[in-house]
Amino acid sequence: MAADELTLLSIAEAGERLRRRTLSPVELTRAYLTRIRAEDAAARCYITVLQEQALASAATAEREIASGRYRGPLHGIPIALKDLVMTRGIRTTCGSRILKDWVPDADATVAARLAEAGAILLGKLNMHEFAYGPTGVNPHYGTPANPWGRDRMPGGSSSGSGAAVATGLCAGALGTDTGGSVRIPASLCGIVGLKPTYGRVSRAGVVPLAWSLDHIGPMTRTVTDTALLLQALAGHDPADPSTAAAAVPDYRRASDPDPRGLRVGVVREVFFERLHPDVRNAVEAAARSLEGLGIRTEEIRLPRIHHAGPATFAIITAESMAYHEPYLKTRASEYGADVRARLLTGQFVLATQYLKAQRARQVLRAEVDGALRAVDALLLPTTPIPAPRTDEREATVDGVREDVRAWLTRCTRPINLTGHPALSLPCGLTADGLPVGLQLVGRHFDEATLLRLGRAYEAVSPLRDRRPSPAT
């Protein structure tokens, strides 16, 4: 099989070949490294490529598998990490100039768990500086190219993760999600992205943006691959007190059963207001496809959900300012202009505003919990608009002109506030050939139902097996 064909295999497909020893971890890793050398100068997905380390790890994996010490479906699989996940002995820049030479002396828990599962680390991925932006535009390391349109935003802040997976520069990646930063690039780049329940995956060793909103999750080309990565990542971690002791199911098996009889609620408030017409059509078609699979859909109301935007703003600005205050006092000029301006707004958030936002959070969480007692999942668009052009700052839909950042986060940030798990998966293309994302939201710690629905929909999705054209 040619190198380019190897990089098109899913994690599950490649993993089975590795297990049967019809494919070598070294061969697979070389294929990805070859593609990175050929394409990443234009794609700008990687900040650091670990060629020698990756090949050495692949050789170790090959010996282990050959000697019967097979670790599981990620053994020998080449993955990459968003560059705010700490990696021992490997620089971790957070997409910034401030940390451009920082080399941590310990691994983040998620990095260690993937290594224990036998995954091969290809490198560290580009991102919106310090994870503070949904566009993915980075003035320091360049902006990753969206493979569906090289002049289009990849989405952020996990921009390199979304673009690298979609371009075939890694088999899977990790991103972080504070206001949508896994799901937005998943939507704009046409891949699968999961924001797990708050507390499902450890954030120990992951540089924070806002402690009470941050999540870390997998980004892959298929729902099954997302389940495989989540399996390795999920579970309590003593190093992160926010992680829950909730039992971790077998996600691969839990997502297999027939989805007939499941109930999905379509939420109109906020989420279906002012949608690009091609986004509306694709998401509505996805709902009909679910009905065709024997899944019941019904209208669900969340009358208070419009409060999520102001509450999230107060929390994220205050918490991010608390982390960055020392740098802002001494190195403010080294931030990109957009991130510096957003951080400085945190100086003006009052303690009373922050506390009111946290109280609002409890009300909204209870409202979503109540809705999910009536249905098994909620159905929403992931982003109201497809990928804007990289130089666009505002967009107009239904006669309303608004900042692109506000458009991109409108359907994702409420679910960071409530902490529920949310899965984004591609559900169609616009007339311009840009991906549209479908978002499914589930009960706390019930990622299995989302994966079950996602796999069922994926089997009938119009984007099944569709990949961006190299000519775009």
C-alpha positions in Angstrom: 0.0 0.0 0.0 1.4 3.5 -1.0 2.3 5.9 1.8 -0.6 8.3 1.0 -3.0 5.4 1.2 -1.7 4.4 4.6 -2.4 7.9 6.0 -6.1 7.5 4.8 -6.7 4.5 7.0 -8.8 5.1 10.1 -7.3 4.3 13.5 -9.4 1.2 13.8 -8.4 0.0 10.3 -4.7 0.7 10.8 -4.8 -0.8 14.3 -6.3 -4.1 13.1 -3.5 -4.3 10.5 -0.9 -3.6 13.1 -2.4 -6.2 15.4 -2.3 -8.8 12.7 1.2 -7.7 11.7 0.3 -7.1 8.1 1.4 -3.5 8.7 4.4 -2.3 10.6 4.3 0.7 13.0 7.6 1.9 11.4 6.0 1.8 8.0 2.9 3.6 9.1 4.9 6.3 11.0 7.2 6.8 8.0 4.1 7.3 5.8 2.9 10.1 8.1 6.3 11.7 8.4 6.7 11.7 4.6 3.3 13.4 4.3 4.2 16.0 6.9 7.4 16.8 5.0 5.6 17.2 1.8 2.6 19.2 3.0 3.1 20.9 6.3 5.1 23.8 5.0 1.8 24.9 3.3 -0.6 23.4 5.9 1.2 24.9 9.0 -0.3 22.3 11.3 2.8 21.5 13.3 4.9 23.7 15.6 7.3 20.8 16.4 7.8 17.5 14.5 9.4 14.7 16.4 10.8 12.6 13.5 13.6 10.8 15.3 11.6 10.2 18.5 8.6 9.0 16.5 10.6 6.5 14.5 12.3 5.2 17.6 8.9 4.8 19.4 7.6 3.0 16.3 10.5 0.6 16.3 9.8 -0.2 20.0 6.1 -0.7 19.2 7.1 -3.1 16.4 9.3 -5.2 18.6 6.6 -5.3 21.3 3.8 -6.4 19.0 6.1 -9.0 17.4 6.9 -10.5 20.8 3.3 -10.8 21.8 3.2 -7.7 24.0 0.3 -6.0 22.1 -1.2 -3.2 24.2 -4.4 -2.6 22.3 -5.9 -0.7 19.4 -3.7 2.4 19.7 -0.5 0.5 19.8 1.7 1.8 17.0 -0.8 4.5 15.9 0.7 7.9 15.1 -1.0 10.8 16.8 -0.3 14.4 17.7 -1.0 16.8 20.5 -2.2 20.4 20.7 0.8 22.4 21.9 -0.5 23.2 25.3 -0.4 19.6 26.4 2.8 19.3 28.5 5.4 16.8 27.1 8.5 15.9 29.1 11.7 17.1 27.3 9.7 18.5 24.3 8.9 22.2 24.0 5.4 23.2 24.7 4.7 26.7 23.2 1.0 27.2 23.7 1.2 28.8 20.2 2.9 31.8 21.8 6.2 33.7 21.8 6.2 33.8 25.6 6.6 30.0 25.9 8.4 29.4 22.7 11.4 27.8 24.5 9.6 26.2 27.4 10.5 22.5 27.8 8.4 20.8 30.6 10.0 18.2 32.9 6.8 16.1 33.1 4.1 14.8 30.8 0.5 15.8 31.0 -1.7 12.8 32.2 -3.3 12.5 28.8 0.1 12.4 27.0 1.2 9.7 29.5 -2.0 7.7 29.0 -1.6 7.7 25.2 2.0 6.7 25.5 1.0 3.8 27.9 -1.5 2.7 25.2 1.3 2.5 22.7 0.5 5.5 20.6 3.3 7.2 18.6 3.8 10.9 19.1 4.4 12.6 15.8 4.7 16.1 17.3 3.0 19.2 18.7 0.2 21.0 16.8 -0.4 24.7 16.1 -3.2 26.5 17.8 -4.7 29.9 18.5 -2.3 31.6 21.0 -2.9 30.3 24.5 -6.2 28.7 23.3 -7.9 32.1 23.4 -9.8 32.3 20.1 -12.1 30.4 17.8 -10.6 31.3 14.5 -7.2 29.6 14.7 -5.4 32.6 13.3 -1.9 32.7 14.8 0.5 35.7 14.3 3.5 33.8 15.6 3.5 30.4 13.9 1.2 31.0 11.0 -2.5 30.0 10.6 -3.1 26.3 9.7 -4.8 25.9 6.3 -8.3 24.5 6.1 -7.9 21.6 3.6 -11.5 22.3 2.3 -10.4 25.8 1.3 -6.9 27.1 1.8 -8.2 30.6 2.2 -10.6 29.5 4.9 -10.3 29.5 8.7 -9.6 26.1 10.3 -11.4 27.1 13.4 -9.9 27.4 16.9 -8.4 27.2 19.2 -7.4 23.6 18.3 -6.7 24.7 14.7 -3.7 22.6 14.0 -5.4 19.5 15.5 -8.5 19.9 13.2 -6.5 20.7 10.1 -3.9 18.0 10.7 -6.5 15.2 11.1 -8.5 16.4 8.1 -5.3 16.7 5.9 -4.0 13.3 7.0 -1.0 14.5 8.8 -1.8 12.4 11.9 -4.2 9.5 12.6 -5.8 11.4 15.5 -5.2 14.4 17.7 -6.1 15.9 21.0 -7.6 19.4 21.4 -8.9 21.4 24.2 -12.4 23.0 24.4 -13.2 26.1 26.6 -15.9 27.7 24.4 -15.9 25.2 21.5 -12.3 24.8 20.6 -12.5 21.0 19.8 -15.9 21.2 18.1 -15.4 24.4 16.1 -12.4 23.2 14.1 -14.0 19.7 13.9 -17.0 21.4 12.2 -15.0 23.7 9.9 -12.5 21.0 8.9 -15.1 18.2 8.4 -13.9 15.7 11.1 -15.3 14.3 14.4 -14.6 16.1 17.6 -15.7 15.2 21.2 -15.9 17.4 24.2 -16.3 14.9 27.0 -18.2 15.6 30.2 -16.4 18.0 32.5 -14.4 15.7 34.8 -14.3 12.7 32.5 -10.7 13.4 31.2 -7.8 14.7 33.3 -6.5 18.2 32.5 -3.4 17.7 34.8 -0.4 19.1 32.8 -2.6 20.9 30.3 -2.0 24.7 30.3 -5.4 26.3 31.2 -7.4 29.0 29.6 -10.3 29.0 32.1 -10.1 26.3 34.8 -13.9 25.8 35.2 -14.7 25.7 31.5 -11.7 23.8 30.0 -12.2 20.3 28.6 -9.8 18.1 26.6 -10.9 15.7 24.0 -10.2 13.6 20.8 -10.3 14.7 17.2 -10.4 12.0 14.6 -11.8 11.1 11.2 -14.5 8.6 12.5 -16.7 8.2 15.5 -15.1 4.8 16.2 -11.7 6.3 16.3 -12.9 8.9 18.8 -14.2 6.1 21.0 -10.8 4.4 20.9 -9.0 7.6 21.9 -11.5 8.4 24.6 -11.1 4.9 26.0 -7.4 5.5 26.7 -8.0 9.0 28.1 -11.0 8.7 30.4 -11.0 8.1 34.1 -10.1 9.6 37.4 -6.7 11.1 37.9 -5.4 12.0 41.4 -3.4 14.7 39.9 -6.6 16.5 38.8 -9.1 16.9 41.6 -11.8 17.9 39.1 -11.9 14.4 37.5 -14.7 12.2 38.6 -14.6 8.7 39.9 -17.5 7.7 37.6 -17.1 4.3 36.0 -15.6 4.2 32.4 -17.6 1.9 30.1 -16.2 0.1 27.1 -16.9 2.8 24.5 -16.3 0.6 21.5 -19.0 -1.9 22.6 -21.3 0.6 24.2 -21.6 2.5 20.9 -22.4 -0.7 18.9 -26.1 -1.4 19.7 -28.9 -0.6 17.4 -30.0 3.1 18.0 -33.7 2.5 17.3 -35.9 3.8 20.0 -33.5 6.5 21.2 -35.0 10.0 21.5 -33.3 13.2 20.3 -34.5 16.7 21.2 -34.1 19.5 18.7 -33.5 22.8 20.5 -34.6 25.9 18.5 -33.7 28.7 21.1 -30.4 30.3 20.2 -29.1 27.3 18.3 -31.3 27.5 15.2 -31.5 31.3 15.1 -29.7 33.1 12.4 -28.2 30.1 10.6 -26.5 30.2 7.3 -29.1 28.5 5.0 -26.8 25.7 3.9 -26.0 24.9 7.6 -29.7 24.9 8.4 -30.5 22.6 5.5 -27.7 20.1 6.3 -28.6 19.9 10.0 -32.3 19.5 9.3 -31.5 16.8 6.8 -29.3 15.1 9.5 -32.3 15.1 11.8 -34.4 13.4 9.1 -31.7 10.8 8.6 -31.8 10.0 12.3 -35.6 9.6 12.0 -35.0 7.2 9.1 -32.9 5.1 11.4 -35.7 4.6 13.9 -34.6 7.4 16.2 -37.4 9.7 17.5 -36.9 13.5 17.2 -39.0 16.0 19.1 -38.8 19.7 19.9 -37.2 20.6 23.2 -37.2 24.1 24.8 -34.4 25.7 26.8 -35.9 29.1 27.5 -33.0 30.4 29.6 -30.1 29.3 27.4 -29.6 32.8 26.0 -28.0 33.7 29.3 -25.1 31.3 28.6 -23.2 33.9 26.4 -22.9 36.6 29.1 -22.2 34.1 31.8 -19.4 32.4 29.8 -17.9 35.8 29.0 -17.6 36.8 32.7 -16.1 33.4 33.7 -13.6 33.0 30.9 -12.3 36.6 31.0 -11.8 36.5 34.8 -10.2 33.1 35.0 -7.9 33.7 32.0 -6.8 37.0 33.4 -5.9 35.3 36.7 -3.6 32.8 34.9 -2.0 35.4 32.6 -1.6 38.3 35.0 2.1 37.7 35.7 2.9 37.6 32.0 0.8 40.6 31.3 2.7 42.6 33.9 6.1 41.9 32.3 5.7 40.6 28.7 2.4 42.0 27.4 4.0 43.2 24.1 4.8 39.6 23.2 1.1 38.6 23.0 -0.7 38.8 19.7 -2.9 41.8 19.6 -6.2 39.9 19.6 -5.3 37.7 22.6 -3.8 40.6 24.6 -7.0 42.7 24.1 -9.2 39.8 25.2 -7.1 39.0 28.3 -7.0 42.6 29.4 -10.8 42.7 29.5 -10.6 40.4 32.5 -9.3 43.3 34.6 -12.8 44.8 34.5 -14.9 41.8 35.6 -16.1 42.4 39.1 -16.3 39.6 41.7 -20.0 40.1 41.9 -20.3 39.6 38.1 -18.2 36.4 38.3 -20.3 35.0 41.1 -23.6 35.8 39.3 -22.2 34.0 36.2 -21.5 31.0 38.3 -25.0 31.0 39.7 -26.4 31.3 36.2 -24.3 28.3 35.3 -26.1 26.2 37.9 -29.5 27.3 36.6 -28.6 26.5 33.0 -27.0 23.2 33.9 -30.3 22.2 35.7 -32.3 23.3 32.6 -30.3 21.1 30.3 -30.4 18.2 32.8 -34.2 18.6 32.8 -34.4 18.5 29.0 -32.2 15.3 28.9 -34.6 13.6 31.3 -37.1 13.7 28.4 -34.7 12.7 25.6 -31.4 10.8 25.2 -29.6 13.6 23.5 -30.0 17.1 22.1 -29.4 18.0 18.4 -27.9 21.3 17.5 -25.7 22.8 14.8 -22.0 23.0 15.8 -21.4 26.4 14.1 -24.0 28.7 12.6 -21.8 29.5 9.7 -19.3 27.5 7.6 -15.6 28.4 7.6 -15.1 32.1 7.0 -12.2 33.4 5.0 -9.1 33.8 7.1 -9.1 37.6 6.7 -12.8 38.0 7.5 -13.6 39.7 10.8 -17.4 39.9 10.5 -20.1 37.9 8.8 -23.7 38.6 7.9 -26.6 36.1 8.2 -30.3 37.0 7.9 -29.3 40.6 7.7 -27.4 40.5 11.0 -23.8 41.5 10.9 -21.6 40.2 13.8 -18.0 39.5 14.8 -16.9 36.1 13.3 -15.8 35.0 16.8 -19.3 35.5 18.2 -20.8 33.5 15.3 -18.4 30.6 15.7 -18.9 30.1 19.4 -22.7 30.7 19.7 -23.7 27.1 19.5 -20.8 25.6 21.4 -20.0 27.7 24.5 -23.3 27.0 26.3 -22.3 23.4 26.6 -18.9 24.3 28.1 -20.8 26.2 30.8 -23.1 23.3 31.6 -20.3 20.7 31.3 -22.3 18.2 29.3 -20.6 16.0 26.7 -20.9 17.1 23.1 -20.0 15.4 19.9 -19.5 17.2 16.6 -19.5 15.3 13.3 -19.8 16.3 9.7 -23.3 16.3 8.2 -23.0 17.9 4.8 -21.3 20.5 2.5 -22.4 24.0 1.6 -22.8 25.1 -2.0 -19.2 26.3 -1.8 -18.0 22.8 -0.8 -17.4 23.6 2.9 -18.2 21.2 5.7 -21.2 21.6 8.1 -21.1 20.2 11.6 -23.9 18.5 13.5 -23.6 18.6 17.3 -25.1 16.0 19.7 -25.2 16.8 23.4 -25.7 14.1 26.0 -26.2 13.5 29.7 -23.3 13.8 32.1 -20.9 10.9 31.7 -23.0 9.4 28.9 -20.6 9.8 26.1 -21.5 6.2 25.1 -25.0 7.3 23.9 -23.5 10.1 21.8 -21.0 7.7 20.2 -23.9 5.3 19.5 -25.9 8.0 17.8 -22.8 9.3 16.0 -21.9 5.9 14.6 -25.4 5.3 13.4 -25.6 8.7 11.7 -22.1 8.4 10.2 -23.1 5.2 8.4 -25.7 7.2 6.4 -24.0 10.6 6.3 -23.6 12.3 2.9 -19.9 13.0 3.9 -19.1 9.4 4.6 -15.7 8.7 3.0 -15.6 12.2 1.6 -12.2 13.9 1.9 -11.1 17.4 0.9 -9.7 17.6 -2.6 -6.0 18.2 -2.8 -6.8 20.9 -5.4 -8.6 23.1 -2.9 
